[in-house]
Amino acid sequence: MSQTILPPELPTQEIVTIESQPRHIPEKHRENLGPVSDTAPESWRYNPDKINAYYRYRPLRVIWRLLEIGLPLFWFFFRSWMDKINGNSDRNLPKRAIQLREMLTSLGPTYIKVGQALSTRPDLVPPSYLNELTALQDQLPSFPNEVAYRFIEEELGATPTEIYAELSEKPIAAASLGQVYQGRLKTGEKVAVKVQRPDLTRRITLDIYIMRSLAGWVQKNIKRVRSNLVAITDELASRIFEEMNYCQEGKNAEKFAELYGHLPEVYVPKIYWEYTGRRVLTMEWIDGTKLTNLPAIQAQGIDATHLVEVGVNCSLRQLLEHGFFHADPHPGNLLATRDGKLAYLDFGMMSEIKPYQRYGLIEAVVHLVNRDFEALADDYVKLEFLTPDTDLTPIIPALAQVFGNALGASVSELNFKSLTDQMSEMMYEFPFRVPAYYALIIRSMVTLEGIAIGIDPNFKVLNKAYPYIAKRLLTDSSTELRSSLRDLLFRDEKFRWNRLENLLRNAKNSPDYNFDNVLNQGVDFLFSDRGSFIREKLVDEVVNALDIFGRRTWFNLSTVVREQVGLAVQETPPELRENSQSLEHIKNIIKILQETPGFDPLRLLPVINRLLRNSETQHMGQQVAEKLIQKAFVRFLRNLLLETESPQNRSPHNWETPKSLPPATTFQ
């Protein structure tokens, strides 16, 4: 890891807290200020009312901060514009990249996080800027050891030398909210000791106050912006404030380990609670390499692309299975361990998604991939992008046009960022609004996709995600996903074998796909009350398949006989040609099942035995037999009446069903 650049020594007075209530604030507002300093016990809890009450009566401080932000940004963009005018853009690019990195660093933690997000987008940011912004992940200027040691003593009640057997002379990494030392406990365990930056709360609260005020102004005055920007700002601010409480981060790490630590290629470090406080975190030391350091990873014989796939699958579990997800997966927080696992390091910025939102996202992906834009429009209502009273009529064709272009020819061409960009364009034309919870999902997935693109430019997150989605549809027993599976497989009263084939083909590529589970859950659902619709349609499909098979067999035999006796061979009827596709799909499905990991024909015997003993199976068998007999009887009557019909009233090609009989299609 590169050496950290240390700034000049700072006096301990730099641990600044927000001053006490000034006398000129009216008495009615004083109770709203509350604890908003680094040392106050509740300062890590985000409270916009207290922040607003505090800075509302400090306009000079707000104006000064605006100047601190605005002037450097203005000069940076002005100089970049002049470079373009003078034709010096390429020559001055490295210099401007350094200036951008230094400017974001000087602006503080809030803007450093903006730079961290940009550092993961090689498809958006030129390489010169990317290299500089990458330093914002863990190579920021550190603060003095004296300050860090003082925090350790205040939080843990003892000096560092009393707690740790070893502690590195200098921080081995410095990020936006804190810096990390390498240490060793008295008991011998190698640890990472993270200490929070001084004056953190004041700097972040002021930036959030400004951002929230601007968001409120935009929301109030620009009518085309329908999203609740204030709520989105509050959501992001809440996560940042939680990130400032290392006790909360420790709890997040343990919950993350409980939910995802069992995955074979994911590693979550241990938290040492006896050496952890609100501003100091002691956790297990991980020896590893940044996921973006390709040469070092390849030198160890590790497949970086595979680890990205591990990260994608873990993120999908976080977003769609348990709803507790890592909202800040930048390269500084992801390491490739020496034994080829993916280690997560930072658990400060986490968020949660409610069950109905998780199921809604899965359904939306399924409908998007299968180009069911009518259902996709309904999904946007469920996910709170549209209000229930929104007229979806003009939105459905717009979705078809926008996402039809982004989808390309197949799932393999899907790109998460392209979809979000296309979605952004629609926001201005229709009454869409971005829910607050969705902002962190976008941030997490776009960051992860940026890391993936940096390793493999052709990597598509959604392409890797669909096998997981397919697996969930086939194995999840929830009412929501069972309904979604039913809607996916049945359309206009017909079973879509090609959709089932596509699901099975994708699901078998999911790392933890279990054939036995799919088979058992499929049987359970089929014979449950919720599976009655499936049973009815399955009976019809079996009847049609057997009927077509019998008719095709008879047609082929009659064709052979005709050829032998020298009669003209009849052309294959259209209905036999069309329905042959279903049989092809069934053959393909059988082949896919045979190729599925865990498939064993012997394992089917208990399932077949269970099916044969089930009363519903016997009932379905009776229905199949009855409907086949009905079909045969109707066809016999139809042919009999056609034979007895007078030649003058019957065309040689008239195969319509007589009006006096029920149409044969009733049973098809």
C-alpha positions in Angstrom: 0.0 0.0 0.0 1.3 3.5 -0.9 2.8 5.7 1.8 0.3 8.1 3.4 1.2 11.8 3.0 1.2 13.5 6.4 0.1 17.2 6.7 1.9 19.6 9.1 1.3 18.9 12.8 -2.0 20.3 14.1 -2.5 21.3 17.7 -5.0 19.3 19.8 -7.3 22.4 19.8 -8.2 21.3 16.2 -10.8 19.0 17.8 -13.5 21.6 17.3 -17.0 21.2 18.6 -20.0 23.3 17.7 -20.2 26.2 20.2 -22.9 26.6 22.7 -26.1 28.5 22.1 -25.5 32.2 21.2 -27.5 34.7 23.2 -29.2 36.3 20.2 -31.2 33.2 19.4 -34.8 33.5 20.6 -35.6 31.3 23.6 -38.2 29.3 21.6 -35.4 28.0 19.3 -32.8 27.0 22.0 -34.4 23.7 22.9 -34.1 22.6 19.2 -30.3 22.8 19.1 -29.5 19.6 21.0 -26.1 17.8 20.9 -24.4 18.3 17.5 -20.8 18.0 18.4 -18.2 15.2 18.0 -18.1 14.6 21.8 -21.9 14.7 22.4 -23.2 11.1 22.9 -26.1 11.5 20.4 -24.2 13.6 17.8 -24.2 10.6 15.3 -28.0 10.6 15.1 -29.2 12.6 12.1 -31.7 15.3 13.1 -32.4 17.8 10.4 -34.6 20.0 12.6 -31.7 20.5 15.1 -29.2 21.2 12.2 -31.6 23.7 10.6 -32.3 25.4 13.9 -28.5 25.7 14.5 -27.4 27.1 11.2 -30.5 29.2 10.5 -29.0 31.8 12.9 -25.5 31.5 11.6 -25.8 33.0 8.0 -22.2 34.2 7.9 -20.9 30.7 8.5 -23.2 29.3 5.8 -22.2 32.1 3.3 -18.5 31.5 4.1 -18.9 27.8 3.4 -20.7 28.5 0.2 -17.7 30.7 -0.9 -15.3 27.9 0.2 -17.2 25.5 -2.1 -18.2 27.8 -4.9 -15.0 29.7 -5.7 -12.8 26.6 -6.1 -15.4 24.9 -8.3 -15.8 28.0 -10.4 -12.1 28.4 -11.0 -11.7 24.7 -11.7 -14.4 24.7 -14.4 -13.3 28.1 -15.7 -9.7 26.8 -16.2 -11.0 23.6 -17.8 -13.1 25.7 -20.2 -10.1 27.8 -21.1 -8.1 24.7 -21.8 -10.8 23.6 -24.2 -10.9 27.1 -25.9 -7.1 27.2 -26.2 -6.8 23.6 -27.4 -4.8 22.6 -24.3 -7.2 20.1 -22.8 -5.1 17.0 -23.4 -1.8 18.6 -22.3 -3.3 20.0 -19.1 -5.4 17.0 -18.3 -3.0 15.5 -15.7 -2.6 18.9 -14.0 -6.4 19.4 -13.8 -6.9 15.9 -12.4 -4.5 16.7 -9.5 -6.3 20.0 -8.9 -9.7 18.2 -8.8 -8.4 15.7 -6.3 -6.8 18.4 -4.1 -9.9 20.5 -4.3 -12.3 17.7 -3.2 -9.9 16.8 -0.4 -9.8 20.4 0.9 -13.6 20.6 0.7 -13.9 17.8 3.2 -15.6 14.5 3.8 -18.9 15.2 1.9 -17.1 16.1 -1.3 -14.5 13.3 -0.9 -17.4 10.9 -1.0 -18.5 12.4 -4.3 -14.9 11.9 -5.6 -15.0 8.3 -4.4 -18.1 7.6 -6.4 -16.6 9.2 -9.5 -13.4 7.1 -9.0 -15.4 3.9 -9.8 -16.6 5.0 -13.2 -14.0 4.4 -15.9 -16.8 4.7 -18.5 -17.4 8.3 -17.4 -14.1 9.7 -16.1 -10.9 10.0 -18.2 -8.0 7.8 -17.0 -6.0 10.8 -15.7 -8.9 11.9 -13.5 -9.6 8.3 -12.5 -6.0 7.7 -11.3 -6.1 10.8 -9.1 -9.6 10.2 -7.7 -8.7 6.7 -6.8 -6.4 8.2 -4.1 -9.5 9.5 -2.4 -10.5 5.9 -1.4 -7.8 5.5 1.3 -4.8 7.8 0.5 -6.0 11.1 1.9 -4.0 13.3 4.2 -4.0 12.0 7.7 -4.4 13.8 11.0 -1.8 13.8 13.8 -1.2 10.7 15.9 -1.6 12.8 19.0 -5.2 13.5 18.1 -5.9 9.8 17.3 -4.2 8.6 20.5 -6.3 11.0 22.5 -9.5 9.7 20.9 -8.4 6.1 21.7 -7.9 7.0 25.3 -11.2 8.9 25.6 -13.2 6.1 24.0 -11.5 3.0 25.5 -10.4 4.4 28.9 -6.7 3.5 28.4 -3.7 4.7 26.4 -2.9 2.9 23.1 0.2 1.3 24.7 -1.9 -0.1 27.5 -4.4 -1.6 25.0 -2.3 -2.7 22.0 1.0 -4.7 22.0 1.8 -3.0 18.7 0.5 0.0 16.7 2.0 1.3 13.4 3.9 4.5 13.6 1.8 6.1 10.9 -1.7 5.4 9.5 -1.6 2.8 6.8 -4.7 4.3 5.2 -6.7 7.5 5.5 -10.2 7.9 4.2 -13.0 10.5 4.3 -14.2 9.8 7.9 -11.2 8.3 9.6 -7.7 6.7 9.4 -6.5 3.2 10.0 -3.6 1.9 11.9 -2.2 -1.7 11.9 -1.9 -3.1 15.3 -1.7 -6.2 17.5 -3.6 -7.0 20.6 -1.9 -8.1 23.8 -3.4 -11.6 23.1 -1.6 -11.7 19.7 -4.4 -11.1 17.2 -3.5 -8.8 14.3 -6.0 -6.0 14.1 -6.9 -2.8 12.2 -7.6 0.2 14.4 -9.8 2.8 12.8 -10.0 6.3 14.4 -12.4 9.0 13.4 -11.3 12.4 12.1 -11.6 15.4 14.4 -14.2 18.1 13.8 -16.2 15.7 11.6 -19.7 16.4 12.8 -19.5 20.2 12.3 -18.1 19.9 8.8 -20.6 17.3 7.7 -23.7 19.0 9.3 -22.9 22.3 7.5 -22.5 20.7 4.1 -25.8 18.7 4.7 -27.6 21.9 5.7 -26.5 23.6 2.5 -27.4 20.5 0.3 -30.7 20.2 2.0 -31.5 23.9 1.6 -30.6 23.7 -2.1 -32.7 20.5 -2.5 -35.7 22.3 -0.9 -35.3 25.3 -3.1 -35.1 23.2 -6.3 -38.0 21.1 -5.3 -40.1 24.2 -4.6 -39.2 26.3 -7.6 -38.5 23.8 -10.4 -41.8 22.2 -11.1 -40.4 19.6 -13.5 -38.5 18.0 -10.6 -41.2 15.8 -9.0 -38.9 13.6 -6.8 -38.6 14.4 -3.1 -35.0 15.7 -3.2 -35.2 16.6 0.5 -36.1 13.1 1.4 -33.3 11.7 -0.7 -30.9 14.1 0.9 -32.1 13.0 4.4 -31.7 9.3 3.4 -28.1 9.9 2.4 -27.4 12.1 5.4 -28.8 9.5 7.8 -26.5 6.9 6.4 -23.5 9.2 6.7 -24.3 10.0 10.3 -24.6 6.3 11.1 -21.2 5.9 9.5 -19.8 8.3 12.1 -20.7 5.9 14.9 -18.2 3.1 14.9 -20.4 1.1 17.4 -23.1 1.1 14.8 -20.6 0.0 12.2 -19.5 -2.9 14.4 -23.2 -4.0 14.7 -23.6 -3.7 11.0 -20.5 -5.9 10.4 -21.8 -8.6 12.7 -25.3 -8.6 11.0 -23.6 -8.7 7.6 -21.5 -11.7 8.7 -24.6 -13.4 10.0 -26.5 -13.0 6.7 -23.7 -13.4 4.1 -20.6 -14.7 5.9 -21.7 -18.3 5.2 -21.2 -17.7 1.5 -18.1 -19.8 0.5 -16.2 -17.0 -1.2 -17.1 -14.0 1.0 -15.2 -13.1 4.1 -16.3 -10.7 6.9 -13.7 -9.6 9.5 -14.3 -10.0 13.3 -15.1 -7.1 15.5 -13.3 -6.8 18.9 -15.9 -5.1 21.0 -13.8 -4.6 24.1 -11.6 -2.3 22.1 -14.3 -0.5 20.2 -16.1 2.8 20.9 -18.1 5.5 19.1 -14.9 7.0 17.5 -12.6 4.0 17.6 -13.1 0.6 15.9 -10.9 -2.4 16.4 -11.5 -5.2 13.9 -9.6 -8.3 12.5 -6.8 -7.4 10.1 -7.3 -8.7 6.6 -4.2 -9.4 4.4 -5.4 -8.7 0.8 -5.2 -6.8 -2.4 -7.5 -4.1 -3.7 -10.0 -5.6 -6.2 -8.9 -3.0 -8.8 -5.1 -3.9 -8.5 -5.2 -6.4 -11.4 -1.5 -7.1 -11.7 -1.1 -8.0 -8.0 -4.3 -10.2 -8.1 -3.2 -12.0 -11.2 0.3 -12.5 -9.8 -1.4 -14.5 -7.0 -3.3 -16.7 -9.5 -6.7 -15.2 -8.6 -9.4 -14.5 -11.2 -10.4 -10.9 -10.5 -13.5 -11.2 -12.8 -14.7 -14.2 -10.9 -14.4 -12.2 -7.6 -16.5 -9.4 -9.2 -19.1 -12.0 -10.0 -19.0 -13.1 -6.3 -19.5 -9.5 -5.4 -22.5 -9.2 -7.8 -24.1 -12.3 -6.4 -23.5 -11.2 -2.8 -25.0 -7.7 -3.7 -28.1 -9.4 -5.2 -28.6 -11.4 -2.0 -28.2 -8.1 0.0 -30.7 -6.2 -2.2 -33.2 -8.9 -3.0 -33.1 -11.6 -0.4 -32.4 -10.1 3.0 -32.7 -6.4 2.2 -29.7 -5.4 4.3 -27.1 -4.0 1.9 -23.7 -2.4 1.7 -24.3 1.1 0.2 -20.6 2.0 -0.3 -18.8 -0.8 -2.1 -15.9 1.2 -3.5 -12.5 -0.5 -4.2 -11.1 0.6 -0.9 -13.7 -1.5 0.9 -13.3 -4.7 -1.2 -10.2 -6.9 -1.0 -9.1 -10.1 -2.7 -7.7 -12.3 0.1 -4.7 -14.6 -0.4 -7.0 -17.7 -0.6 -9.1 -16.1 -3.3 -12.1 -14.8 -1.3 -13.8 -11.4 -1.4 -13.4 -9.5 1.9 -15.7 -6.7 2.8 -14.1 -4.1 5.1 -16.2 -1.0 5.8 -19.7 -1.4 7.2 -20.5 2.2 8.1 -22.9 3.0 5.2 -25.5 0.3 5.2 -29.2 0.5 4.3 -32.3 -1.7 4.2 -35.0 -2.5 1.7 -38.5 -3.6 2.8 -39.9 -6.9 1.5 -42.4 -5.5 -0.9 -39.7 -3.4 -2.4 -37.4 -6.4 -2.8 -40.1 -8.4 -4.5 -41.0 -5.4 -6.7 -37.5 -5.1 -7.9 -37.3 -8.8 -8.8 -40.6 -8.5 -10.7 -39.4 -5.4 -12.5 -36.2 -7.1 -13.7 -38.2 -10.1 -14.9 -40.7 -7.9 -16.8 -37.9 -5.7 -18.2 -35.9 -8.7 -19.5 -39.0 -10.2 -21.0 -40.1 -6.9 -22.5 -43.4 -7.0 -20.7 -43.8 -3.2 -20.5 -47.4 -3.2 -19.3 -46.4 -5.2 -16.2 -43.3 -3.0 -15.9 -45.5 0.1 -15.6 -47.4 -1.5 -12.8 -44.1 -2.4 -11.1 -43.2 1.3 -11.0 -46.5 2.0 -9.2 -45.7 -0.8 -6.6 -42.1 0.6 -6.2 -43.5 4.1 -5.6 -42.0 5.7 -8.7 -45.6 6.5 -9.8 -48.7 7.2 -7.8 -51.6 4.7 -7.9 -53.8 7.2 -9.8 -51.3 7.8 -12.6 -52.6 7.1 -16.1 -50.3 4.4 -17.4 -51.6 4.5 -21.0 -49.0 6.9 -22.4 -46.2 5.5 -20.2 -46.3 1.9 -21.5 -45.3 2.8 -25.1 -42.7 5.2 -23.7 -41.2 2.4 -21.6 -41.2 0.1 -24.7 -39.3 2.8 -26.7 -36.8 3.7 -24.1 -36.0 0.3 -22.7 -36.3 -1.4 -26.0 -33.3 0.5 -27.2 -31.3 -0.2 -24.0 -32.1 -3.9 -23.9 -30.5 -4.6 -27.3 -30.8 -8.1 -28.6 -30.4 -10.1 -25.4 -29.9 -10.0 -21.7 -26.1 -10.2 -22.2 -26.2 -6.6 -23.6 -27.9 -5.1 -20.5 -26.0 -2.4 -18.7 -27.2 -1.1 -15.4 -26.0 2.4 -16.0 -27.6 2.6 -19.4 -30.9 1.6 -18.0 -30.7 4.2 -15.2 -29.7 6.9 -17.8 -32.6 5.9 -20.0 -34.9 6.1 -16.9 -33.6 9.6 -16.1 -34.7 10.9 -19.5 -38.3 9.7 -18.8 -38.4 11.6 -15.5 -39.0 14.9 -17.3 -41.8 13.7 -19.6 -43.9 11.7 -17.2 -44.8 12.1 -13.5 -42.0 9.8 -12.2 -40.4 10.5 -8.8 -37.4 8.8 -7.3 -38.1 7.2 -3.8 -35.6 8.0 -1.2 -34.6 4.3 -0.6 -33.8 3.9 -4.3 -31.0 6.5 -4.3 -28.7 4.3 -2.3 -29.5 1.3 -4.4 -28.5 3.2 -7.5 -25.3 4.4 -5.8 -24.4 0.8 -4.7 -25.1 -0.9 -8.0 -23.5 1.8 -10.2 -20.4 1.8 -8.0 -20.2 -2.0 -8.2 -20.7 -1.9 -12.0 -17.9 0.7 -12.2 -15.5 -1.6 -10.4 -16.5 -4.5 -12.8 -16.0 -2.4 -15.9 -12.6 -1.4 -14.6 -11.6 -5.1 -14.5 -13.5 -6.3 -17.5 -14.8 -3.6 -19.9 -17.4 -6.1 -21.3 -18.8 -7.0 -17.9 -22.5 -6.6 -17.6 -24.0 -6.6 -14.1 -27.5 -7.4 -15.2 -26.3 -10.3 -17.3 -24.7 -11.8 -14.2 -27.7 -10.9 -12.1 -30.4 -12.7 -14.2 -29.4 -16.3 -13.2 -30.0 -15.3 -9.6 -33.3 -13.7 -10.5 -34.3 -16.9 -12.4 -33.3 -19.0 -9.4 -35.3 -16.9 -7.1 -38.4 -17.2 -9.3 -38.1 -21.0 -9.4 -37.3 -21.6 -5.8 -38.9 -18.8 -3.7 -42.1 -19.8 -2.1 -43.4 -16.3 -1.4 -46.9 -15.4 -2.8 -45.5 -12.4 -4.7 -42.9 -14.3 -6.7 -45.2 -17.3 -7.3 -47.7 -14.9 -8.8 -44.9 -13.3 -10.9 -43.8 -16.8 -12.1 -47.3 -17.6 -13.1 -47.7 -14.4 -15.0 -44.4 -15.0 -16.7 -45.2 -18.5 -17.8 -48.8 -18.0 -18.8 -50.0 -15.4 -21.3 -53.4 -15.3 -23.1 -54.4 -18.6 -21.5 -51.3 -20.3 -23.1 -48.3 -21.8 -21.4 -45.0 -20.2 -22.7 -42.5 -23.1 -22.8 -39.8 -20.8 -24.1 -40.0 -18.7 -20.9 -39.6 -21.8 -18.7 -36.7 -22.9 -20.9 -35.0 -19.5 -20.5 -35.5 -19.5 -16.7 -34.1 -23.0 -16.3 -31.1 -22.2 -18.6 -30.3 -19.1 -16.6 -31.0 -20.5 -13.1 -28.6 -23.5 -13.6 -25.7 -20.9 -13.8 -26.5 -19.5 -10.4 -23.8 -20.5 -7.9 -26.1 -22.0 -5.3 -28.8 -23.4 -7.6 -30.0 -26.6 -6.1 -31.9 -29.0 -8.5 -33.5 -30.9 -5.6 -34.9 -27.8 -4.0 -36.3 -26.6 -7.3 -38.0 -29.9 -7.9 -39.4 -30.3 -4.4 -40.6 -26.7 -4.2 -42.1 -27.0 -7.6 -44.1 -30.1 -6.7 -45.2 -28.5 -3.4 -46.4 -25.4 -5.1 -48.1 -27.4 -7.9 -50.3 -29.3 -5.4 -51.0 -26.3 -3.1 -54.1 -24.2 -3.2 -52.2 -21.5 -5.0 -51.2 -24.0 -7.7 -54.7 -24.8 -8.8 -54.4 -22.4 -11.8 -51.1 -24.1 -12.8 -52.7 -27.5 -12.6 -55.6 -26.5 -14.8 -53.3 -25.1 -17.4 -50.9 -28.0 -17.1 -53.7 -30.4 -17.8 -54.6 -28.4 -21.0 -51.0 -28.4 -22.1 -50.5 -32.1 -21.5 -53.8 -32.8 -23.4 -52.7 -30.6 -26.3 -49.2 -32.1 -26.4 -50.5 -35.7 -26.3 -53.2 -34.8 -28.9 -50.6 -33.2 -31.2 -48.2 -36.1 -30.7 -50.9 -38.7 -31.6 -52.1 -36.7 -34.6 -48.6 -36.2 -35.9 -47.8 -39.9 -35.4 -51.0 -40.8 -37.3 -50.2 -38.3 -40.0 -46.6 -39.6 -40.4 -47.8 -43.2 -40.6 -50.5 -42.3 -43.2 -47.9 -40.4 -45.2 -45.6 -43.4 -45.3 -48.5 -45.6 -46.4 -49.5 -43.1 -49.1 -46.0 -43.0 -50.4 -45.9 -46.8 -50.5 -49.1 -47.1 -52.5 -48.3 -44.2 -54.8 -50.9 -41.7 -53.5 -50.3 -37.9 -53.3 -48.7 -36.9 -50.0 -50.8 -34.3 -48.1 -49.1 -31.1 -46.7 -48.6 -31.1 -43.0 -51.6 -29.2 -41.4 -50.6 -25.8 -39.9 -51.7 -26.6 -36.4 -49.3 -29.6 -36.4 -46.4 -27.4 -37.6 -47.1 -24.6 -35.1 -47.4 -26.9 -32.0 -44.2 -28.7 -32.8 -42.4 -25.8 -31.2 -43.8 -26.8 -27.8 -42.4 -30.2 -28.2 -39.0 -28.8 -29.1 -39.1 -26.6 -26.0 -39.9 -29.7 -23.9 -36.9 -31.5 -25.4 -34.7 -28.5 -24.7 -36.0 -28.3 -21.1 -35.1 -32.0 -20.6 -31.6 -31.4 -21.9 -31.2 -28.4 -19.7 -32.2 -30.4 -16.6 -29.8 -33.1 -17.5 -27.0 -30.5 -17.7 -28.0 -28.9 -14.4 -25.5 -29.5 -11.5 -27.0 -32.0 -9.0 -29.2 -33.7 -11.6 -29.5 -37.5 -11.0 -32.2 -39.6 -12.6 -32.3 -41.8 -9.5 -33.3 -38.8 -7.4 -36.5 -38.5 -9.5 -37.8 -41.8 -8.3 -39.0 -40.6 -4.9 -40.6 -37.6 -6.6 -42.3 -39.7 -9.2 -43.6 -42.0 -6.4 -44.8 -39.0 -4.5 -46.6 -37.7 -7.6 -48.3 -41.1 -8.3 -49.6 -41.4 -4.8 -51.0 -37.8 -4.7 -54.8 -37.6 -5.2 -54.4 -34.5 -7.3 -52.2 -36.3 -9.7 -54.9 -39.0 -10.1 -57.5 -36.3 -10.6 -55.3 -34.6 -13.2 -54.8 -38.0 -15.0 -58.6 -38.4 -15.1 -59.0 -34.9 -16.6 -56.3 -35.6 -19.2 -58.1 -38.8 -20.2 -61.5 -37.2 -20.3 -60.3 -34.3 -22.4 -58.5 -36.5 -24.9 -61.6 -38.6 -25.3 -63.7 -35.4 -25.8 -61.2 -34.2 -28.4 -61.3 -37.5 -30.3 -65.1 -37.6 -30.1 -65.5 -34.1 -31.4 -63.0 -34.7 -34.2 -64.8 -37.9 -35.1 -68.2 -36.2 -35.3 -66.8 -33.3 -37.3 -65.2 -35.7 -39.9 -68.4 -37.8 -40.0 -70.6 -34.8 -40.7 -68.1 -33.5 -43.3 -68.2 -36.8 -45.1 -72.0 -36.9 -45.2 -72.3 -33.2 -46.3 -73.4 -32.9 -49.9 -70.6 -32.1 -52.3 -72.4 -29.0 -53.7 -72.4 -27.5 -50.2 -68.9 -28.5 -49.3 -65.7 -27.1 -50.7 -62.8 -29.6 -50.9 -60.9 -27.4 -48.5 -63.7 -26.6 -46.1 -62.6 -27.8 -42.7 -64.8 -25.6 -40.5 -66.7 -27.0 -37.7 -70.5 -27.1 -38.3 -72.4 -24.5 -36.3 -74.6 -27.1 -34.7 -71.6 -28.6 -32.8 -69.4 -26.9 -30.2 -66.1 -25.8 -31.9 -63.2 -28.2 -31.5 -61.1 -25.3 -30.3 -63.1 -25.4 -27.1 -60.9 -28.2 -25.9 -57.6 -27.1 -27.5 
